[in-house]
Amino acid sequence: MNKVIVKICMGTTCFVMGASELQELTDIIPEKYGDKVEVVASTCLDFCSSNEESKAPYVMVDYDVISKATVEKVLEAIDGKLKNGQE
């Protein structure tokens, strides 16, 4: 079974724009999903530089990018991946 990989950008812009609040995912995800999902902090996902208008914070759930990420948006994306059998 492949794990869903969640990468949280912790670069300066993302951190200031709310990624600090996303750190609670490191507690929520293991409790809710067990070993089906892995959380990784990234120093930078490099999405801010590719957009004229920053929509930080960014999170990647597998290969899907979530802009203006919130805990709720990330959990919803994980649920969608798991329900679609893309574990």
C-alpha positions in Angstrom: 0.0 0.0 0.0 1.4 3.4 -1.0 1.2 6.1 1.5 -0.3 9.5 0.9 2.5 12.0 1.3 1.7 15.4 2.7 4.5 18.1 2.3 4.0 21.2 4.3 6.0 24.2 3.1 7.8 25.8 6.0 9.6 28.5 4.0 9.5 32.0 5.4 6.6 33.3 3.3 4.5 30.2 3.9 5.3 30.2 7.6 4.3 33.9 8.0 1.2 33.3 6.0 -0.1 30.5 8.2 2.0 27.4 7.8 2.8 27.6 11.5 -0.8 26.7 12.2 -0.5 23.7 9.8 2.1 22.2 12.2 -0.8 20.7 14.1 -1.2 18.3 11.2 1.8 16.4 12.5 -0.4 15.4 15.5 -3.7 15.1 13.8 -2.7 13.0 10.8 -1.1 10.0 12.7 -4.0 9.8 15.0 -6.6 10.0 12.3 -5.0 8.0 9.5 -2.3 5.9 11.1 0.4 4.7 8.7 -1.7 5.5 5.6 -0.4 9.1 5.5 3.1 10.6 6.0 3.7 14.2 6.9 6.9 15.9 5.8 8.0 19.5 6.5 9.8 21.1 3.5 12.1 24.1 3.8 10.5 25.4 0.6 8.2 24.0 -2.1 9.1 26.9 -4.4 5.6 27.8 -5.4 5.8 31.4 -4.2 8.4 32.3 -6.8 6.3 30.8 -9.7 3.3 32.9 -8.9 3.0 36.7 -9.2 0.4 36.7 -6.5 1.5 34.6 -3.5 -1.2 32.2 -2.3 0.8 30.9 0.7 0.8 28.7 2.6 1.3 25.8 0.2 0.9 22.1 0.9 1.3 19.2 -1.5 -0.9 16.1 -1.0 0.8 13.6 -3.2 1.2 15.7 -6.3 -1.8 18.0 -5.8 -0.9 21.5 -4.6 -3.1 23.3 -2.1 -2.8 27.0 -2.0 -3.9 29.1 0.9 -3.8 25.8 2.8 -5.7 25.3 6.0 -5.9 22.2 8.3 -9.4 21.6 7.0 -8.4 21.8 3.3 -5.5 19.4 3.8 -7.7 16.9 5.7 -10.3 17.1 3.0 -7.7 16.4 0.3 -6.4 13.4 2.2 -9.9 12.0 2.7 -10.5 12.4 -1.1 -7.2 10.5 -1.9 -8.1 7.7 0.5 -11.7 7.4 -0.7 -10.6 7.2 -4.3 -8.3 4.3 -3.5 -5.2 6.3 -4.2 -3.7 5.2 -0.9 
